[in-house]
Amino acid sequence: MMGRGGMIDVSHTVEHGMVTYKGLPAPMICHFLTREVSRASYAPGTARADVPSVRAYRSAVGIRTRQVVQALRASAWDEPVAEDDIQRATAV
């Protein structure tokens, strides 16, 4: 990915508890449901993916991510993220 100041390497592996961005909580990576438990929670057939839909979704997310990254000024990458911005971004 090209940033305004050159190349930005985003290919590192993210691990449980690893701080990925100053000011954001570290990710929690774990198994939420086992396969056995998920079978009781989801209808049969929902484990199959509609591949064209998944590709379209990934493409749309990638395009939007590039737009947001390109719109950021270079100094924004070093700024801490405000608590209200985190709450707004994670609101369901």
Beta strands, then each sheet from edge to edge (+ up, - down):
strand 1: 2-3
strand 2: 6-7
sheet 1: 1+ 2-
end
